[in-house]
Amino acid sequence: MKPYPQHALPYVPTPDEVLARILAGKDRALFLEVFVGGDTTRYRNDHSKADFAMCHKLVFYCDGNAALIDQVFRRSALMRPKWDTRRYRDGRTYGQACIARAIQRNAGRLGWTGPYTGTDSDATPDPTGDETKSQTRSS
């Protein structure tokens, strides 16, 4: 897979760049089926499972950037009003919780160590997926 362009400052791809990267990959057909078509049959017609599966896939392509995952997800056929509904005591929306769970589940896979915090290239993820609570590793 072709990496994103290198820049002096940390680079955050645009949603269009993320989508182009996915469409150039091996998961293209499945992605189009779910992202564009909104087909949830693969998930036993469970929309919430399809939401999580999409977020799980986007964690990889968005390098764990929760805001970027949200931007890309909002372009999908899976997007619905529930995404922005506050469903948790801490004020998180369904979408925020879905993204945080997907980030947490992806930690440690394929050498990915956690969401980019923008402060330190050697940061470790907070287990809740909250990028603001990441801590620097001590040697």
N, CA, C and O atoms as CSV, one atom per row, in Angstrom:
chain,resi,resn,atom,element,x,y,z
A,1,MET,N,N,0.833,-1.160,0.000
A,1,MET,CA,C,0.000,0.000,0.000
A,1,MET,C,C,0.889,1.237,0.000
A,1,MET,O,O,1.855,1.318,0.758
A,2,LYS,N,N,0.561,2.180,-0.840
A,2,LYS,CA,C,1.336,3.408,-0.958
A,2,LYS,C,C,1.080,4.296,0.265
A,2,LYS,O,O,-0.074,4.573,0.591
A,3,PRO,N,N,2.145,4.744,0.947
A,3,PRO,CA,C,1.956,5.598,2.120
A,3,PRO,C,C,1.499,6.993,1.713
A,3,PRO,O,O,1.638,7.407,0.562
A,4,TYR,N,N,0.951,7.700,2.689
A,4,TYR,CA,C,0.575,9.085,2.454
A,4,TYR,C,C,1.840,9.901,2.218
A,4,TYR,O,O,2.918,9.484,2.642
A,5,PRO,N,N,1.743,11.046,1.559
A,5,PRO,CA,C,2.918,11.886,1.308
A,5,PRO,C,C,3.602,12.286,2.616
A,5,PRO,O,O,2.940,12.469,3.637
A,6,GLN,N,N,4.914,12.418,2.578
A,6,GLN,CA,C,5.671,12.822,3.755
A,6,GLN,C,C,5.737,14.346,3.814
A,6,GLN,O,O,5.949,15.008,2.797
A,7,HIS,N,N,5.555,14.891,5.005
A,7,HIS,CA,C,5.592,16.331,5.231
A,7,HIS,C,C,6.442,16.605,6.465
A,7,HIS,O,O,6.641,15.724,7.302
A,8,ALA,N,N,6.937,17.821,6.571
A,8,ALA,CA,C,7.744,18.199,7.725
A,8,ALA,C,C,6.918,18.125,9.010
A,8,ALA,O,O,7.414,17.667,10.040
A,9,LEU,N,N,5.685,18.566,8.954
A,9,LEU,CA,C,4.788,18.492,10.107
A,9,LEU,C,C,3.969,17.213,10.002
A,9,LEU,O,O,3.820,16.664,8.910
A,10,PRO,N,N,3.436,16.731,11.120
A,10,PRO,CA,C,2.587,15.540,11.044
A,10,PRO,C,C,1.466,15.764,10.030
A,10,PRO,O,O,0.790,16.793,10.044
A,11,TYR,N,N,1.286,14.791,9.161
A,11,TYR,CA,C,0.327,14.921,8.075
A,11,TYR,C,C,-0.964,14.190,8.406
A,11,TYR,O,O,-0.946,13.021,8.791
A,12,VAL,N,N,-2.071,14.880,8.254
A,12,VAL,CA,C,-3.383,14.269,8.417
A,12,VAL,C,C,-4.032,14.276,7.043
A,12,VAL,O,O,-4.292,15.341,6.484
A,13,PRO,N,N,-4.294,13.095,6.494
A,13,PRO,CA,C,-4.900,13.039,5.162
A,13,PRO,C,C,-6.321,13.590,5.177
A,13,PRO,O,O,-6.968,13.641,6.222
A,14,THR,N,N,-6.786,13.993,4.027
A,14,THR,CA,C,-8.167,14.451,3.893
A,14,THR,C,C,-9.072,13.229,3.772
A,14,THR,O,O,-8.597,12.141,3.448
A,15,PRO,N,N,-10.365,13.392,4.026
A,15,PRO,CA,C,-11.286,12.276,3.813
A,15,PRO,C,C,-11.209,11.732,2.387
A,15,PRO,O,O,-11.308,10.522,2.183
A,16,ASP,N,N,-11.034,12.605,1.404
A,16,ASP,CA,C,-10.918,12.151,0.010
A,16,ASP,C,C,-9.691,11.266,-0.189
A,16,ASP,O,O,-9.753,10.270,-0.909
A,17,GLU,N,N,-8.574,11.628,0.447
A,17,GLU,CA,C,-7.359,10.818,0.338
A,17,GLU,C,C,-7.552,9.452,0.995
A,17,GLU,O,O,-7.080,8.437,0.483
A,18,VAL,N,N,-8.246,9.435,2.125
A,18,VAL,CA,C,-8.524,8.165,2.801
A,18,VAL,C,C,-9.379,7.277,1.909
A,18,VAL,O,O,-9.087,6.093,1.740
A,19,LEU,N,N,-10.429,7.848,1.341
A,19,LEU,CA,C,-11.317,7.062,0.478
A,19,LEU,C,C,-10.577,6.545,-0.752
A,19,LEU,O,O,-10.784,5.404,-1.165
A,20,ALA,N,N,-9.726,7.365,-1.333
A,20,ALA,CA,C,-8.950,6.925,-2.500
A,20,ALA,C,C,-8.024,5.773,-2.124
A,20,ALA,O,O,-7.857,4.829,-2.897
A,21,ARG,N,N,-7.435,5.847,-0.958
A,21,ARG,CA,C,-6.536,4.787,-0.498
A,21,ARG,C,C,-7.299,3.478,-0.285
A,21,ARG,O,O,-6.811,2.406,-0.644
A,22,ILE,N,N,-8.488,3.565,0.294
A,22,ILE,CA,C,-9.302,2.364,0.506
A,22,ILE,C,C,-9.708,1.763,-0.834
A,22,ILE,O,O,-9.628,0.550,-1.028
A,23,LEU,N,N,-10.140,2.612,-1.752
A,23,LEU,CA,C,-10.606,2.127,-3.053
A,23,LEU,C,C,-9.482,1.532,-3.892
A,23,LEU,O,O,-9.742,0.787,-4.836
A,24,ALA,N,N,-8.249,1.851,-3.560
A,24,ALA,CA,C,-7.109,1.273,-4.270
A,24,ALA,C,C,-6.664,-0.047,-3.639
A,24,ALA,O,O,-5.793,-0.735,-4.172
A,25,GLY,N,N,-7.266,-0.393,-2.505
A,25,GLY,CA,C,-6.849,-1.588,-1.772
A,25,GLY,C,C,-7.658,-2.829,-2.078
A,25,GLY,O,O,-8.577,-2.811,-2.896
A,26,LYS,N,N,-7.298,-3.906,-1.404
A,26,LYS,CA,C,-7.929,-5.205,-1.634
A,26,LYS,C,C,-9.360,-5.281,-1.108
A,26,LYS,O,O,-10.120,-6.154,-1.529
A,27,ASP,N,N,-9.741,-4.396,-0.206
A,27,ASP,CA,C,-11.085,-4.419,0.374
A,27,ASP,C,C,-12.084,-3.569,-0.404
A,27,ASP,O,O,-13.175,-3.285,0.090
A,28,ARG,N,N,-11.723,-3.169,-1.593
A,28,ARG,CA,C,-12.536,-2.250,-2.391
A,28,ARG,C,C,-13.985,-2.716,-2.544
A,28,ARG,O,O,-14.906,-1.942,-2.286
A,29,ALA,N,N,-14.201,-3.958,-2.958
A,29,ALA,CA,C,-15.554,-4.451,-3.234
A,29,ALA,C,C,-16.418,-4.444,-1.976
A,29,ALA,O,O,-17.557,-3.977,-1.998
A,30,LEU,N,N,-15.872,-4.962,-0.887
A,30,LEU,CA,C,-16.621,-4.972,0.373
A,30,LEU,C,C,-16.903,-3.549,0.829
A,30,LEU,O,O,-18.007,-3.239,1.276
A,31,PHE,N,N,-15.906,-2.693,0.714
A,31,PHE,CA,C,-16.071,-1.308,1.133
A,31,PHE,C,C,-17.193,-0.632,0.347
A,31,PHE,O,O,-18.044,0.037,0.933
A,32,LEU,N,N,-17.198,-0.803,-0.964
A,32,LEU,CA,C,-18.243,-0.195,-1.794
A,32,LEU,C,C,-19.619,-0.737,-1.429
A,32,LEU,O,O,-20.598,0.008,-1.386
A,33,GLU,N,N,-19.685,-2.027,-1.169
A,33,GLU,CA,C,-20.941,-2.673,-0.804
A,33,GLU,C,C,-21.544,-2.040,0.453
A,33,GLU,O,O,-22.744,-1.772,0.510
A,34,VAL,N,N,-20.709,-1.810,1.443
A,34,VAL,CA,C,-21.190,-1.292,2.720
A,34,VAL,C,C,-21.185,0.234,2.750
A,34,VAL,O,O,-22.192,0.845,3.108
A,35,PHE,N,N,-20.075,0.853,2.381
A,35,PHE,CA,C,-19.929,2.304,2.484
A,35,PHE,C,C,-20.855,3.041,1.528
A,35,PHE,O,O,-21.532,3.991,1.922
A,36,VAL,N,N,-20.885,2.610,0.290
A,36,VAL,CA,C,-21.696,3.289,-0.728
A,36,VAL,C,C,-23.112,2.722,-0.766
A,36,VAL,O,O,-24.089,3.466,-0.844
A,37,GLY,N,N,-23.207,1.401,-0.709
A,37,GLY,CA,C,-24.509,0.749,-0.824
A,37,GLY,C,C,-25.298,0.647,0.461
A,37,GLY,O,O,-26.514,0.456,0.424
A,38,GLY,N,N,-24.632,0.771,1.602
A,38,GLY,CA,C,-25.319,0.649,2.881
A,38,GLY,C,C,-25.800,-0.765,3.179
A,38,GLY,O,O,-26.678,-0.962,4.019
A,39,ASP,N,N,-25.223,-1.750,2.491
A,39,ASP,CA,C,-25.641,-3.143,2.640
A,39,ASP,C,C,-25.162,-3.703,3.982
A,39,ASP,O,O,-23.960,-3.776,4.237
A,40,THR,N,N,-26.103,-4.095,4.828
A,40,THR,CA,C,-25.765,-4.640,6.143
A,40,THR,C,C,-26.013,-6.147,6.230
A,40,THR,O,O,-25.922,-6.719,7.316
A,41,THR,N,N,-26.323,-6.799,5.112
A,41,THR,CA,C,-26.623,-8.234,5.156
A,41,THR,C,C,-25.443,-9.047,5.677
A,41,THR,O,O,-25.644,-10.065,6.340
A,42,ARG,N,N,-24.250,-8.628,5.399
A,42,ARG,CA,C,-23.044,-9.308,5.885
A,42,ARG,C,C,-22.997,-9.298,7.415
A,42,ARG,O,O,-22.306,-10.117,8.021
A,43,TYR,N,N,-23.721,-8.386,8.028
A,43,TYR,CA,C,-23.750,-8.226,9.483
A,43,TYR,C,C,-25.113,-8.624,10.043
A,43,TYR,O,O,-25.548,-8.112,11.074
A,44,ARG,N,N,-25.777,-9.541,9.351
A,44,ARG,CA,C,-27.114,-10.036,9.731
A,44,ARG,C,C,-28.112,-8.892,9.860
A,44,ARG,O,O,-28.981,-8.897,10.732
A,45,ASN,N,N,-27.968,-7.926,8.982
A,45,ASN,CA,C,-28.822,-6.739,8.940
A,45,ASN,C,C,-28.812,-5.949,10.249
A,45,ASN,O,O,-29.765,-5.233,10.556
A,46,ASP,N,N,-27.746,-6.082,11.006
A,46,ASP,CA,C,-27.582,-5.333,12.252
A,46,ASP,C,C,-26.781,-4.073,11.921
A,46,ASP,O,O,-25.568,-4.121,11.719
A,47,HIS,N,N,-27.485,-2.960,11.872
A,47,HIS,CA,C,-26.863,-1.695,11.477
A,47,HIS,C,C,-25.716,-1.315,12.420
A,47,HIS,O,O,-24.688,-0.807,11.974
A,48,SER,N,N,-25.894,-1.561,13.723
A,48,SER,CA,C,-24.852,-1.204,14.692
A,48,SER,C,C,-23.580,-2.015,14.475
A,48,SER,O,O,-22.477,-1.485,14.608
A,49,LYS,N,N,-23.727,-3.297,14.141
A,49,LYS,CA,C,-22.548,-4.117,13.844
A,49,LYS,C,C,-21.845,-3.613,12.585
A,49,LYS,O,O,-20.617,-3.603,12.513
A,50,ALA,N,N,-22.625,-3.202,11.610
A,50,ALA,CA,C,-22.041,-2.650,10.380
A,50,ALA,C,C,-21.309,-1.339,10.682
A,50,ALA,O,O,-20.236,-1.085,10.134
A,51,ASP,N,N,-21.888,-0.510,11.552
A,51,ASP,CA,C,-21.233,0.740,11.959
A,51,ASP,C,C,-19.866,0.444,12.568
A,51,ASP,O,O,-18.862,1.055,12.203
A,52,PHE,N,N,-19.847,-0.509,13.510
A,52,PHE,CA,C,-18.592,-0.833,14.183
A,52,PHE,C,C,-17.572,-1.405,13.204
A,52,PHE,O,O,-16.395,-1.048,13.248
A,53,ALA,N,N,-18.021,-2.287,12.328
A,53,ALA,CA,C,-17.107,-2.883,11.346
A,53,ALA,C,C,-16.499,-1.801,10.455
A,53,ALA,O,O,-15.311,-1.851,10.137
A,54,MET,N,N,-17.309,-0.830,10.054
A,54,MET,CA,C,-16.799,0.264,9.227
A,54,MET,C,C,-15.781,1.092,10.018
A,54,MET,O,O,-14.715,1.425,9.500
A,55,CYS,N,N,-16.107,1.421,11.265
A,55,CYS,CA,C,-15.166,2.187,12.091
A,55,CYS,C,C,-13.871,1.409,12.301
A,55,CYS,O,O,-12.780,1.978,12.261
A,56,HIS,N,N,-14.002,0.121,12.522
A,56,HIS,CA,C,-12.832,-0.736,12.733
A,56,HIS,C,C,-11.905,-0.672,11.518
A,56,HIS,O,O,-10.687,-0.566,11.665
A,57,LYS,N,N,-12.480,-0.736,10.336
A,57,LYS,CA,C,-11.694,-0.652,9.097
A,57,LYS,C,C,-11.083,0.750,8.960
A,57,LYS,O,O,-9.925,0.887,8.565
A,58,LEU,N,N,-11.850,1.774,9.283
A,58,LEU,CA,C,-11.369,3.147,9.132
A,58,LEU,C,C,-10.235,3.488,10.096
A,58,LEU,O,O,-9.413,4.351,9.792
A,59,VAL,N,N,-10.176,2.830,11.247
A,59,VAL,CA,C,-9.076,3.089,12.183
A,59,VAL,C,C,-7.740,2.886,11.480
A,59,VAL,O,O,-6.824,3.695,11.625
A,60,PHE,N,N,-7.636,1.817,10.731
A,60,PHE,CA,C,-6.393,1.522,10.013
A,60,PHE,C,C,-6.094,2.595,8.969
A,60,PHE,O,O,-4.989,3.136,8.927
A,61,TYR,N,N,-7.069,2.895,8.135
A,61,TYR,CA,C,-6.849,3.832,7.032
A,61,TYR,C,C,-6.713,5.285,7.491
A,61,TYR,O,O,-6.133,6.107,6.782
A,62,CYS,N,N,-7.243,5.600,8.666
A,62,CYS,CA,C,-7.166,6.971,9.195
A,62,CYS,C,C,-6.095,7.103,10.275
A,62,CYS,O,O,-6.027,8.118,10.967
A,63,ASP,N,N,-5.267,6.083,10.415
A,63,ASP,CA,C,-4.184,6.096,11.402
A,63,ASP,C,C,-4.674,6.406,12.814
A,63,ASP,O,O,-3.978,7.068,13.584
A,64,GLY,N,N,-5.863,5.932,13.151
A,64,GLY,CA,C,-6.389,6.105,14.497
A,64,GLY,C,C,-6.853,7.506,14.833
A,64,GLY,O,O,-7.079,7.810,16.004
A,65,ASN,N,N,-7.000,8.367,13.842
A,65,ASN,CA,C,-7.434,9.746,14.063
A,65,ASN,C,C,-8.963,9.764,14.168
A,65,ASN,O,O,-9.660,9.639,13.160
A,66,ALA,N,N,-9.479,9.919,15.395
A,66,ALA,CA,C,-10.920,9.837,15.641
A,66,ALA,C,C,-11.711,10.870,14.834
A,66,ALA,O,O,-12.778,10.559,14.305
A,67,ALA,N,N,-11.197,12.080,14.739
A,67,ALA,CA,C,-11.908,13.125,13.990
A,67,ALA,C,C,-11.994,12.771,12.507
A,67,ALA,O,O,-13.022,12.994,11.868
A,68,LEU,N,N,-10.918,12.223,11.971
A,68,LEU,CA,C,-10.906,11.836,10.559
A,68,LEU,C,C,-11.826,10.636,10.316
A,68,LEU,O,O,-12.530,10.589,9.307
A,69,ILE,N,N,-11.822,9.675,11.231
A,69,ILE,CA,C,-12.736,8.533,11.117
A,69,ILE,C,C,-14.170,9.041,11.063
A,69,ILE,O,O,-14.963,8.587,10.239
A,70,ASP,N,N,-14.501,9.979,11.935
A,70,ASP,CA,C,-15.848,10.550,11.965
A,70,ASP,C,C,-16.182,11.236,10.641
A,70,ASP,O,O,-17.277,11.052,10.108
A,71,GLN,N,N,-15.256,12.018,10.111
A,71,GLN,CA,C,-15.495,12.719,8.845
A,71,GLN,C,C,-15.757,11.742,7.706
A,71,GLN,O,O,-16.654,11.956,6.889
A,72,VAL,N,N,-14.974,10.674,7.655
A,72,VAL,CA,C,-15.148,9.691,6.584
A,72,VAL,C,C,-16.448,8.923,6.783
A,72,VAL,O,O,-17.198,8.718,5.829
A,73,PHE,N,N,-16.723,8.496,8.010
A,73,PHE,CA,C,-17.946,7.730,8.280
A,73,PHE,C,C,-19.186,8.526,7.879
A,73,PHE,O,O,-20.138,7.963,7.339
A,74,ARG,N,N,-19.178,9.823,8.140
A,74,ARG,CA,C,-20.337,10.665,7.823
A,74,ARG,C,C,-20.653,10.688,6.327
A,74,ARG,O,O,-21.764,11.050,5.941
A,75,ARG,N,N,-19.716,10.316,5.501
A,75,ARG,CA,C,-19.945,10.261,4.052
A,75,ARG,C,C,-20.562,8.930,3.623
A,75,ARG,O,O,-20.960,8.771,2.469
A,76,SER,N,N,-20.638,7.993,4.536
A,76,SER,CA,C,-21.097,6.648,4.179
A,76,SER,C,C,-22.616,6.537,4.170
A,76,SER,O,O,-23.326,7.354,4.757
A,77,ALA,N,N,-23.090,5.502,3.484
A,77,ALA,CA,C,-24.521,5.205,3.454
A,77,ALA,C,C,-24.996,4.696,4.814
A,77,ALA,O,O,-26.201,4.601,5.047
A,78,LEU,N,N,-24.075,4.370,5.706
A,78,LEU,CA,C,-24.443,3.914,7.045
A,78,LEU,C,C,-24.829,5.072,7.963
A,78,LEU,O,O,-25.465,4.855,8.994
A,79,MET,N,N,-24.455,6.286,7.605
A,79,MET,CA,C,-24.720,7.449,8.444
A,79,MET,C,C,-26.214,7.591,8.687
A,79,MET,O,O,-27.019,7.513,7.760
A,80,ARG,N,N,-26.572,7.801,9.954
A,80,ARG,CA,C,-27.980,7.966,10.339
A,80,ARG,C,C,-28.050,8.856,11.574
A,80,ARG,O,O,-27.020,9.098,12.203
A,81,PRO,N,N,-29.221,9.347,11.937
A,81,PRO,CA,C,-29.341,10.259,13.083
A,81,PRO,C,C,-28.788,9.695,14.394
A,81,PRO,O,O,-28.308,10.457,15.233
A,82,LYS,N,N,-28.846,8.394,14.580
A,82,LYS,CA,C,-28.346,7.763,15.807
A,82,LYS,C,C,-26.883,8.124,16.063
A,82,LYS,O,O,-26.469,8.204,17.220
A,83,TRP,N,N,-26.102,8.339,15.026
A,83,TRP,CA,C,-24.673,8.627,15.140
A,83,TRP,C,C,-24.401,9.796,16.083
A,83,TRP,O,O,-23.432,9.778,16.842
A,84,ASP,N,N,-25.264,10.813,16.031
A,84,ASP,CA,C,-25.070,12.023,16.834
A,84,ASP,C,C,-25.904,12.052,18.109
A,84,ASP,O,O,-25.959,13.078,18.787
A,85,THR,N,N,-26.548,10.947,18.440
A,85,THR,CA,C,-27.381,10.880,19.635
A,85,THR,C,C,-26.513,10.628,20.858
A,85,THR,O,O,-25.709,9.696,20.886
A,86,ARG,N,N,-26.689,11.476,21.872
A,86,ARG,CA,C,-25.950,11.284,23.128
A,86,ARG,C,C,-26.571,10.091,23.846
A,86,ARG,O,O,-27.760,10.098,24.163
A,87,ARG,N,N,-25.761,9.072,24.099
A,87,ARG,CA,C,-26.283,7.827,24.654
A,87,ARG,C,C,-25.555,7.389,25.922
A,87,ARG,O,O,-25.868,6.336,26.478
A,88,TYR,N,N,-24.602,8.170,26.380
A,88,TYR,CA,C,-23.789,7.761,27.519
A,88,TYR,C,C,-23.777,8.853,28.579
A,88,TYR,O,O,-23.893,10.038,28.266
A,89,ARG,N,N,-23.635,8.449,29.828
A,89,ARG,CA,C,-23.643,9.402,30.947
A,89,ARG,C,C,-22.556,10.460,30.831
A,89,ARG,O,O,-22.723,11.589,31.292
A,90,ASP,N,N,-21.445,10.086,30.213
A,90,ASP,CA,C,-20.340,11.044,30.086
A,90,ASP,C,C,-20.548,12.027,28.936
A,90,ASP,O,O,-19.674,12.849,28.660
A,91,GLY,N,N,-21.689,11.950,28.271
A,91,GLY,CA,C,-22.015,12.895,27.208
A,91,GLY,C,C,-21.609,12.467,25.815
A,91,GLY,O,O,-21.889,13.171,24.845
A,92,ARG,N,N,-20.941,11.299,25.699
A,92,ARG,CA,C,-20.524,10.841,24.377
A,92,ARG,C,C,-21.726,10.454,23.529
A,92,ARG,O,O,-22.757,9.999,24.024
A,93,THR,N,N,-21.548,10.654,22.243
A,93,THR,CA,C,-22.574,10.222,21.297
A,93,THR,C,C,-22.321,8.762,20.930
A,93,THR,O,O,-21.268,8.201,21.231
A,94,TYR,N,N,-23.305,8.169,20.280
A,94,TYR,CA,C,-23.157,6.802,19.785
A,94,TYR,C,C,-21.940,6.715,18.859
A,94,TYR,O,O,-21.154,5.771,18.951
A,95,GLY,N,N,-21.787,7.689,17.977
A,95,GLY,CA,C,-20.668,7.689,17.039
A,95,GLY,C,C,-19.324,7.790,17.738
A,95,GLY,O,O,-18.388,7.072,17.384
A,96,GLN,N,N,-19.215,8.666,18.720
A,96,GLN,CA,C,-17.959,8.811,19.458
A,96,GLN,C,C,-17.590,7.513,20.173
A,96,GLN,O,O,-16.427,7.111,20.183
A,97,ALA,N,N,-18.578,6.868,20.766
A,97,ALA,CA,C,-18.328,5.611,21.476
A,97,ALA,C,C,-17.928,4.504,20.507
A,97,ALA,O,O,-17.048,3.698,20.810
A,98,CYS,N,N,-18.567,4.464,19.353
A,98,CYS,CA,C,-18.261,3.452,18.341
A,98,CYS,C,C,-16.818,3.621,17.855
A,98,CYS,O,O,-16.088,2.640,17.715
A,99,ILE,N,N,-16.420,4.843,17.602
A,99,ILE,CA,C,-15.055,5.123,17.148
A,99,ILE,C,C,-14.043,4.774,18.236
A,99,ILE,O,O,-13.025,4.142,17.951
A,100,ALA,N,N,-14.312,5.178,19.482
A,100,ALA,CA,C,-13.390,4.891,20.586
A,100,ALA,C,C,-13.206,3.386,20.762
A,100,ALA,O,O,-12.091,2.917,20.992
A,101,ARG,N,N,-14.287,2.639,20.656
A,101,ARG,CA,C,-14.217,1.177,20.791
A,101,ARG,C,C,-13.392,0.567,19.651
A,101,ARG,O,O,-12.594,-0.344,19.872
A,102,ALA,N,N,-13.591,1.073,18.448
A,102,ALA,CA,C,-12.835,0.561,17.299
A,102,ALA,C,C,-11.347,0.869,17.446
A,102,ALA,O,O,-10.508,0.028,17.124
A,103,ILE,N,N,-11.017,2.052,17.923
A,103,ILE,CA,C,-9.616,2.418,18.142
A,103,ILE,C,C,-9.004,1.496,19.192
A,103,ILE,O,O,-7.891,1.000,19.019
A,104,GLN,N,N,-9.728,1.270,20.271
A,104,GLN,CA,C,-9.232,0.405,21.340
A,104,GLN,C,C,-8.999,-1.017,20.830
A,104,GLN,O,O,-7.993,-1.640,21.170
A,105,ARG,N,N,-9.908,-1.527,20.031
A,105,ARG,CA,C,-9.786,-2.894,19.504
A,105,ARG,C,C,-8.628,-3.033,18.516
A,105,ARG,O,O,-8.095,-4.129,18.342
A,106,ASN,N,N,-8.240,-1.951,17.877
A,106,ASN,CA,C,-7.164,-1.995,16.886
A,106,ASN,C,C,-5.780,-1.797,17.483
A,106,ASN,O,O,-4.782,-2.083,16.822
A,107,ALA,N,N,-5.699,-1.320,18.706
A,107,ALA,CA,C,-4.396,-1.035,19.317
A,107,ALA,C,C,-3.517,-2.281,19.288
A,107,ALA,O,O,-3.941,-3.360,19.702
A,108,GLY,N,N,-2.305,-2.127,18.802
A,108,GLY,CA,C,-1.349,-3.223,18.765
A,108,GLY,C,C,-1.372,-4.060,17.505
A,108,GLY,O,O,-0.516,-4.929,17.341
A,109,ARG,N,N,-2.312,-3.834,16.614
A,109,ARG,CA,C,-2.384,-4.623,15.380
A,109,ARG,C,C,-1.508,-4.020,14.300
A,109,ARG,O,O,-1.426,-2.800,14.156
A,110,LEU,N,N,-0.865,-4.873,13.558
A,110,LEU,CA,C,-0.039,-4.468,12.420
A,110,LEU,C,C,0.983,-3.400,12.786
A,110,LEU,O,O,1.334,-2.562,11.956
A,111,GLY,N,N,1.457,-3.429,14.020
A,111,GLY,CA,C,2.461,-2.470,14.447
A,111,GLY,C,C,1.892,-1.118,14.831
A,111,GLY,O,O,2.636,-0.218,15.219
A,112,TRP,N,N,0.593,-0.968,14.729
A,112,TRP,CA,C,-0.040,0.297,15.088
A,112,TRP,C,C,-0.132,0.364,16.594
A,112,TRP,O,O,-0.663,-0.558,17.213
A,113,THR,N,N,0.365,1.422,17.204
A,113,THR,CA,C,0.406,1.494,18.661
A,113,THR,C,C,-0.659,2.376,19.268
A,113,THR,O,O,-0.809,2.390,20.490
A,114,GLY,N,N,-1.394,3.102,18.477
A,114,GLY,CA,C,-2.455,3.925,19.041
A,114,GLY,C,C,-2.665,5.196,18.267
A,114,GLY,O,O,-1.939,5.492,17.319
A,115,PRO,N,N,-3.667,5.948,18.678
A,115,PRO,CA,C,-4.005,7.163,17.951
A,115,PRO,C,C,-2.908,8.207,18.039
A,115,PRO,O,O,-2.234,8.343,19.060
A,116,TYR,N,N,-2.747,8.938,16.954
A,116,TYR,CA,C,-1.779,10.026,16.913
A,116,TYR,C,C,-2.300,11.180,17.753
A,116,TYR,O,O,-3.439,11.611,17.574
A,117,THR,N,N,-1.480,11.687,18.666
A,117,THR,CA,C,-1.901,12.770,19.545
A,117,THR,C,C,-1.409,14.126,19.096
A,117,THR,O,O,-1.884,15.153,19.581
A,118,GLY,N,N,-0.464,14.143,18.176
A,118,GLY,CA,C,0.046,15.415,17.688
A,118,GLY,C,C,1.113,16.016,18.579
A,118,GLY,O,O,1.565,17.133,18.325
A,119,THR,N,N,1.532,15.297,19.629
A,119,THR,CA,C,2.503,15.866,20.552
A,119,THR,C,C,3.813,15.119,20.610
A,119,THR,O,O,4.857,15.725,20.849
A,120,ASP,N,N,3.785,13.809,20.397
A,120,ASP,CA,C,4.997,13.025,20.579
A,120,ASP,C,C,4.904,11.782,19.710
A,120,ASP,O,O,3.908,11.061,19.763
A,121,SER,N,N,5.915,11.531,18.926
A,121,SER,CA,C,5.883,10.365,18.040
A,121,SER,C,C,5.997,9.064,18.812
A,121,SER,O,O,5.792,7.993,18.241
A,122,ASP,N,N,6.318,9.131,20.091
A,122,ASP,CA,C,6.466,7.937,20.912
A,122,ASP,C,C,5.353,7.852,21.958
A,122,ASP,O,O,5.597,7.451,23.096
A,123,ALA,N,N,4.140,8.228,21.575
A,123,ALA,CA,C,3.022,8.235,22.515
A,123,ALA,C,C,2.332,6.880,22.556
A,123,ALA,O,O,2.310,6.148,21.567
A,124,THR,N,N,1.774,6.561,23.710
A,124,THR,CA,C,0.995,5.333,23.857
A,124,THR,C,C,-0.472,5.697,23.991
A,124,THR,O,O,-0.793,6.759,24.525
A,125,PRO,N,N,-1.377,4.834,23.517
A,125,PRO,CA,C,-2.785,5.167,23.558
A,125,PRO,C,C,-3.382,5.000,24.948
A,125,PRO,O,O,-2.948,4.151,25.727
A,126,ASP,N,N,-4.371,5.813,25.245
A,126,ASP,CA,C,-5.184,5.622,26.428
A,126,ASP,C,C,-6.124,4.456,26.127
A,126,ASP,O,O,-6.676,4.406,25.028
A,127,PRO,N,N,-6.333,3.512,27.056
A,127,PRO,CA,C,-7.156,2.344,26.753
A,127,PRO,C,C,-8.597,2.681,26.393
A,127,PRO,O,O,-9.280,1.854,25.789
A,128,THR,N,N,-9.070,3.851,26.741
A,128,THR,CA,C,-10.436,4.231,26.392
A,128,THR,C,C,-10.522,4.796,24.991
A,128,THR,O,O,-11.620,5.032,24.485
A,129,GLY,N,N,-9.378,5.018,24.352
A,129,GLY,CA,C,-9.372,5.600,23.018
A,129,GLY,C,C,-9.422,7.113,23.043
A,129,GLY,O,O,-9.525,7.750,21.995
A,130,ASP,N,N,-9.350,7.706,24.255
A,130,ASP,CA,C,-9.397,9.152,24.388
A,130,ASP,C,C,-8.024,9.716,24.073
A,130,ASP,O,O,-7.089,9.580,24.862
A,131,GLU,N,N,-7.908,10.355,22.907
A,131,GLU,CA,C,-6.612,10.854,22.448
A,131,GLU,C,C,-6.023,11.905,23.376
A,131,GLU,O,O,-4.805,12.084,23.395
A,132,THR,N,N,-6.847,12.600,24.141
A,132,THR,CA,C,-6.347,13.677,24.983
A,132,THR,C,C,-5.652,13.156,26.228
A,132,THR,O,O,-4.985,13.924,26.921
A,133,LYS,N,N,-5.788,11.865,26.532
A,133,LYS,CA,C,-5.194,11.318,27.740
A,133,LYS,C,C,-3.968,10.465,27.465
A,133,LYS,O,O,-3.466,9.800,28.372
A,134,SER,N,N,-3.474,10.471,26.228
A,134,SER,CA,C,-2.295,9.664,25.909
A,134,SER,C,C,-1.102,10.146,26.711
A,134,SER,O,O,-0.962,11.337,26.992
A,135,GLN,N,N,-0.248,9.206,27.074
A,135,GLN,CA,C,0.935,9.533,27.849
A,135,GLN,C,C,2.171,9.121,27.082
A,135,GLN,O,O,2.129,8.202,26.264
A,136,THR,N,N,3.265,9.800,27.347
A,136,THR,CA,C,4.528,9.464,26.703
A,136,THR,C,C,5.156,8.287,27.429
A,136,THR,O,O,5.128,8.216,28.658
A,137,ARG,N,N,5.728,7.353,26.653
A,137,ARG,CA,C,6.423,6.209,27.244
A,137,ARG,C,C,7.696,6.678,27.921
A,137,ARG,O,O,8.380,7.575,27.428
A,138,SER,N,N,8.007,6.074,29.039
A,138,SER,CA,C,9.290,6.388,29.676
A,138,SER,C,C,10.248,5.244,29.416
A,138,SER,O,O,9.867,4.076,29.480
A,139,SER,N,N,11.497,5.585,29.122
A,139,SER,CA,C,12.494,4.569,28.763
A,139,SER,C,C,13.124,3.978,29.983
A,139,SER,O,O,13.987,3.107,29.872
